[in-house]
Amino acid sequence: MKKQERIERFREQIQKTYRNRNNYQFFSCNPDFDEVLCYEMHSEPVNPRMRTKTRNDGFCTGLTFRELAEKWGISVAFLGELIADHCKKL
């Protein structure tokens, strides 16, 4: 499978997973991959590693690359490809 196909397939899988959770507290009604990626990297979880208050209700740094790759069951290298693809689309 070509790299871009693999990326697109994974993006679709993540969108489907997050949409099926029915937890739109932090997302629009149907979060797209880019919204999910930004949320995971910039908003969750409330993280004690952070020393700067980033929200009114506490600290949040988002997941590290390693933590997000682990959560999604992918390699950090593939996460890097997903992030690069996301940046190209901005």
Secondary structure, DSSP 8 states (H G I E B T S, - for coil): --HHHHHHHHHHHHHHHHHHTT--SSS-SS--HHHHHHHHHHT-S--TT--S--BTTB------HHHHHHHHT--HHHHHHHHHHHHHH-
